Amino acid sequence: MIKLFALSLVLVLAAVGFAVSALGAVALSAYLVVVVTLLLLAVRRQRGQESGRTCACCTSTVFDSVEVR
């Protein structure tokens, strides 16, 4: 499912890039800078999530367990 989404996203970005290229080289260059920047930020964010780093509040209990004897 994620591969299909990625493929459709690439195709949409390519179609928009083709349309922007009709406006000239400056517009196409600006578009490519924005797309590459967003792509790099997305990859960096994904790598951070895959490394197993999570916040301590989500992975531990809020209170210590209480034992009644």
Rosetta blueprint (number, residue, H / E / L):
1 M L
2 I H
3 K H
4 L H
5 F H
6 A H
7 L H
8 S H
9 L H
10 V H
11 L H
12 V H
13 L H
14 A H
15 A H
16 V H
17 G H
18 F H
19 A H
20 V H
21 S H
22 A L
23 L L
24 G L
25 A H
26 V H
27 A H
28 L H
29 S H
30 A H
31 Y H
32 L H
33 V H
34 V H
35 V H
36 V H
37 T H
38 L H
39 L H
40 L H
41 L H
42 A H
43 V H
44 R H
45 R H
46 Q H
47 R H
48 G H
49 Q H
50 E H
51 S L
52 G L
53 R L
54 T L
55 C L
56 A H
57 C H
58 C H
59 T H
60 S L
61 T L
62 V L
63 F L
64 D L
65 S L
66 V L
67 E L
68 V L
69 R L
